[in-house]
Amino acid sequence: MRETAYAKVNLALHVRGRLPDGYHRIETVFAFCEDGDVLSVAEGEGLGLEVTGPFATGLSAGEDNLVLRAARTLAAQAGVDKDARLRLDKRLPVASGIGGGSADAAAALRLLDGWWNVGADEDTLLALAAGLGADVPACLLSRPARGEGRGDALQPLAAPELAGLPVLLVNPGLPLATASVFGAWDGVDRGPLGGWADGRNDLEPAAIGLAPVIADVLDALTGARLARMSGSGATCFGLYASEEERDAAAASIKAAHPDWWTLATRLRRAA
């Protein structure tokens, strides 16, 4: 069995303030791409993880990996003592603002719920996801949603205008720690989030201050209906009117910046 850990995109992200627990109160709109990392499971002794793929280097497959933490959390909740040999094909850059470990952990919950015949309902899985990280509940659903609080108070969005929309993800090859970007936020509440198209990413200035090349990435997304940074960066995305325009932008970026990572994909439908 296998499961895709769909790449997350924050279409808008407003930071409204700091919370006493060190997190930040945000308002965001999540969307998800059709592609991402791929997690598979097979028979074997014990519970273990192998990490492969273009972004496997330096990524721990030990007990601190969120995939294994998710697996053990589900096993404990369901009272199962079963084996699972997991393999993560890491196709997305690490620490890049598009889900990463959160999407992988969410994929593990979905995959092992079926592999172990747990049959947990969505609310149960969401509760487990919330204990693994602020973005994991949204990644578990992997469909358009508005997130508030830490980003884990979710309201589904029908958003038919997003379904199948061509999107280009671009990362300049620079990992950014989420905590560092939030720490560099200037603390100014610039107002609530209305519609995603009219929103903004309040972390962009902080991220650009830490990694000025992000501004170059945004400039390179020519012809996009909307170009923004996702999450805490450094990945940026462009939404395009057609796949032809998206692919033309991807070709131009690859020619000018062959060391940048790109992914031409589409946004997933709501269900």
C-alpha positions as CSV (number, residue, x, y, z in Angstrom):
1,M,0.0,0.0,0.0
2,R,1.1,3.6,-0.6
3,E,-0.1,7.1,0.2
4,T,0.9,10.5,-1.2
5,A,1.9,13.1,1.3
6,Y,0.4,16.0,-0.7
7,A,2.4,19.3,-0.9
8,K,0.7,22.0,1.1
9,V,0.3,25.6,-0.1
10,N,-0.7,28.5,2.1
11,L,-2.6,30.7,-0.3
12,A,-2.6,33.4,2.3
13,L,-1.2,33.6,5.8
14,H,-2.0,36.4,8.2
15,V,-0.1,36.5,11.6
16,R,-2.4,38.1,14.2
17,G,-0.3,37.8,17.3
18,R,1.9,35.8,19.6
19,L,0.3,33.2,21.9
20,P,1.5,32.5,25.5
21,D,2.7,29.0,24.6
22,G,5.2,30.4,22.0
23,Y,3.1,29.7,19.0
24,H,1.5,32.4,16.9
25,R,-2.2,33.1,16.2
26,I,-2.7,32.9,12.5
27,E,-5.4,32.9,9.8
28,T,-4.6,31.0,6.7
29,V,-6.1,29.3,3.7
30,F,-4.7,25.8,3.0
31,A,-4.7,24.2,-0.4
32,F,-2.9,21.0,-1.5
33,C,-1.2,19.9,-4.7
34,E,-1.8,16.6,-6.5
35,D,1.9,15.6,-5.9
36,G,4.2,15.2,-3.0
37,D,6.3,12.7,-1.1
38,V,5.2,9.1,-1.3
39,L,4.9,6.8,1.7
40,S,4.6,3.0,1.3
41,V,4.3,0.1,3.7
42,A,5.0,-3.6,3.5
43,E,5.2,-6.6,5.7
44,G,8.3,-7.0,7.9
45,E,9.5,-7.4,11.4
46,G,9.0,-4.5,13.8
47,L,8.1,-0.9,13.0
48,G,10.8,0.7,10.9
49,L,11.4,3.4,8.3
50,E,13.6,3.8,5.3
51,V,14.0,7.2,3.7
52,T,14.9,7.4,0.0
53,G,14.5,9.9,-2.8
54,P,16.2,13.1,-3.9
55,F,15.8,14.9,-0.6
56,A,16.6,11.9,1.7
57,T,20.1,13.2,2.5
58,G,20.4,14.3,6.1
59,L,16.8,13.3,7.0
60,S,16.7,11.1,10.0
61,A,14.8,7.8,9.8
62,G,15.1,7.4,13.6
63,E,12.6,7.7,16.4
64,D,12.4,11.5,16.0
65,N,11.0,11.2,12.5
66,L,7.4,12.4,12.4
67,V,6.4,9.4,10.3
68,L,7.4,7.0,13.1
69,R,5.9,9.2,15.7
70,A,2.6,9.2,13.8
71,A,2.8,5.4,13.5
72,R,3.4,4.8,17.2
73,T,0.6,7.3,18.1
74,L,-1.9,5.5,16.0
75,A,-0.8,2.1,17.2
76,A,-1.1,3.2,20.9
77,Q,-4.6,4.8,20.3
78,A,-5.9,1.7,18.5
79,G,-4.3,-0.8,20.8
80,V,-2.5,-2.6,18.0
81,D,0.9,-4.3,18.2
82,K,1.6,-4.9,14.5
83,D,4.6,-4.7,12.2
84,A,5.1,-2.2,9.4
85,R,8.1,-1.5,7.2
86,L,7.6,2.0,6.0
87,R,9.5,3.6,3.1
88,L,9.4,7.4,2.5
89,D,10.3,8.6,-1.0
90,K,11.3,12.1,-0.1
91,R,10.5,14.1,-3.3
92,L,9.9,17.6,-1.7
93,P,12.6,19.8,-0.2
94,V,13.0,19.7,3.6
95,A,12.1,22.8,5.7
96,S,10.5,24.5,2.7
97,G,7.1,25.7,3.8
98,I,5.0,23.1,1.8
99,G,4.2,20.6,4.5
100,G,7.3,18.4,4.8
101,G,7.2,16.3,7.9
102,S,3.7,17.3,8.7
103,A,2.4,16.0,5.4
104,D,4.5,12.8,5.8
105,A,3.0,12.3,9.3
106,A,-0.5,12.8,8.0
107,A,0.1,10.3,5.2
108,A,1.3,7.8,7.8
109,L,-1.9,8.1,9.8
110,R,-4.0,7.6,6.6
111,L,-1.9,4.7,5.3
112,L,-1.6,2.7,8.6
113,D,-5.2,3.2,9.4
114,G,-5.9,1.1,6.4
115,W,-2.9,-1.2,6.6
116,W,-3.8,-2.2,10.2
117,N,-7.5,-2.2,9.6
118,V,-8.0,0.3,12.4
119,G,-11.0,2.0,10.8
120,A,-10.7,5.2,12.8
121,D,-13.1,8.0,12.0
122,E,-11.9,11.4,10.7
123,D,-12.4,13.1,14.1
124,T,-10.2,10.5,15.8
125,L,-7.5,10.9,13.3
126,L,-7.7,14.7,13.5
127,A,-7.2,14.5,17.3
128,L,-4.1,12.3,16.8
129,A,-2.8,14.7,14.1
130,A,-3.2,17.7,16.4
131,G,-0.8,16.1,18.9
132,L,1.9,15.8,16.2
133,G,2.0,19.4,15.0
134,A,0.0,22.5,14.1
135,D,-0.1,21.7,10.3
136,V,-0.7,18.0,10.6
137,P,-4.5,18.2,10.9
138,A,-4.8,20.2,7.6
139,C,-2.4,17.9,5.9
140,L,-4.4,14.9,7.1
141,L,-7.5,16.2,5.3
142,S,-5.4,17.5,2.3
143,R,-8.3,19.5,1.0
144,P,-9.0,23.3,0.9
145,A,-9.6,24.7,4.4
146,R,-9.3,27.9,6.4
147,G,-7.1,27.5,9.5
148,E,-7.2,29.7,12.6
149,G,-5.6,29.5,16.0
150,R,-2.2,27.8,15.5
151,G,-3.6,26.8,12.1
152,D,-5.2,23.7,13.5
153,A,-8.8,25.1,14.0
154,L,-10.1,24.1,10.5
155,Q,-13.1,25.2,8.5
156,P,-13.6,23.3,5.2
157,L,-13.7,25.4,2.0
158,A,-15.6,24.3,-1.1
159,A,-13.4,26.6,-3.3
160,P,-14.4,25.2,-6.6
161,E,-12.3,27.8,-8.3
162,L,-9.2,26.1,-7.0
163,A,-9.9,22.6,-8.3
164,G,-7.3,21.5,-10.8
165,L,-5.7,25.0,-11.0
166,P,-2.2,24.8,-12.5
167,V,0.4,25.7,-9.9
168,L,4.2,26.0,-10.0
169,L,6.3,25.5,-6.9
170,V,9.8,26.9,-6.8
171,N,12.4,26.6,-4.1
172,P,15.9,28.2,-4.3
173,G,17.6,25.3,-2.5
174,L,17.7,27.0,0.8
175,P,16.0,25.4,3.9
176,L,14.4,27.8,6.4
177,A,13.5,26.9,10.0
178,T,9.9,27.8,10.8
179,A,10.9,29.0,14.3
180,S,13.5,31.4,12.8
181,V,11.0,33.0,10.4
182,F,8.3,33.4,13.0
183,G,10.9,34.8,15.3
184,A,11.8,37.4,12.7
185,W,8.2,38.5,12.3
186,D,7.9,42.2,13.2
187,G,4.9,41.7,15.5
188,V,2.6,44.0,13.6
189,D,-1.0,42.8,13.2
190,R,-2.0,43.9,9.7
191,G,-5.6,42.8,9.9
192,P,-7.8,39.8,9.4
193,L,-8.0,37.4,6.4
194,G,-10.9,37.8,4.1
195,G,-10.7,36.0,0.7
196,W,-7.5,34.2,-0.1
197,A,-6.9,36.1,-3.3
198,D,-6.9,39.4,-1.5
199,G,-4.8,38.2,1.4
200,R,-1.0,38.2,1.9
201,N,1.7,36.2,3.6
202,D,2.8,38.2,6.6
203,L,5.9,36.0,6.9
204,E,7.3,37.0,3.5
205,P,9.2,40.1,4.7
206,A,10.8,38.1,7.6
207,A,11.8,35.3,5.4
208,I,13.2,37.6,2.7
209,G,15.2,39.3,5.5
210,L,16.7,35.9,6.3
211,A,17.0,34.7,2.7
212,P,16.9,37.6,0.2
213,V,16.8,35.1,-2.7
214,I,13.1,34.5,-2.0
215,A,12.4,37.9,-3.5
216,D,14.1,36.7,-6.7
217,V,12.0,33.6,-6.7
218,L,8.8,35.6,-6.5
219,D,10.0,37.9,-9.3
220,A,10.8,34.8,-11.5
221,L,7.2,33.6,-11.3
222,T,6.2,35.5,-14.4
223,G,2.7,35.4,-15.8
224,A,1.2,34.0,-12.6
225,R,-2.3,35.1,-11.6
226,L,-0.9,35.0,-8.1
227,A,2.6,34.6,-6.8
228,R,3.3,34.2,-3.0
229,M,5.6,32.5,-0.6
230,S,4.0,29.4,1.1
231,G,4.1,29.0,4.9
232,S,7.4,30.1,6.3
233,G,9.3,29.6,3.0
234,A,11.4,29.4,1.2
235,T,9.2,27.7,-1.4
236,C,7.1,30.1,-3.4
237,F,4.2,29.3,-5.7
238,G,2.5,30.7,-8.8
239,L,-1.1,30.0,-9.8
240,Y,-1.6,30.0,-13.6
241,A,-4.5,30.3,-15.9
242,S,-3.4,27.3,-18.0
243,E,-0.9,24.5,-17.9
244,E,0.8,25.9,-20.9
245,E,1.6,29.2,-19.1
246,R,2.7,27.3,-16.0
247,D,5.0,25.1,-18.1
248,A,6.5,28.1,-19.9
249,A,7.3,29.7,-16.6
250,A,8.9,26.5,-15.3
251,A,11.0,26.2,-18.4
252,S,12.2,29.8,-18.1
253,I,13.1,29.4,-14.5
254,K,15.0,26.1,-15.1
255,A,17.0,27.8,-17.8
256,A,17.9,30.8,-15.7
257,H,18.3,29.0,-12.4
258,P,19.2,25.3,-13.0
259,D,20.0,24.8,-9.3
260,W,16.5,25.8,-8.2
261,W,13.9,23.1,-7.5
262,T,10.6,23.3,-9.4
263,L,7.4,21.2,-9.4
264,A,4.7,21.8,-12.0
265,T,1.5,20.4,-10.7
266,R,-2.2,21.2,-10.0
267,L,-4.3,21.9,-6.9
268,R,-6.3,19.0,-5.6
269,R,-10.1,19.0,-5.6
270,A,-12.0,19.4,-2.4
271,A,-12.8,15.6,-2.1
